[in-house]
Amino acid sequence: MTNPAPIEDVPIGSDGIRLGQFVKFAGLLDSGGNVKEAIIDGYVTVNGEVDRRRGRQLQHGDIVEFEERRVRVCP
């Protein structure tokens, strides 16, 4: 059994951010096209659940995971 990846805190400096923006901002992927494909194809999870909406509004404390990285939305 493998241990989950540690959670990295990523401060956004505002009240909220959309999922697609956050994936790119956090450095999980570096191009908008790749972000769109990864989200639509179900490779990105929010709080442990697949969410295929790039425009989903994230809140402080939400944890986004892609491949082996887990990042938390922070103020």
Order of alpha helices (4+ residues) and beta strands (2+ residues): beta-beta-alpha-alpha-beta-beta-beta-beta-beta
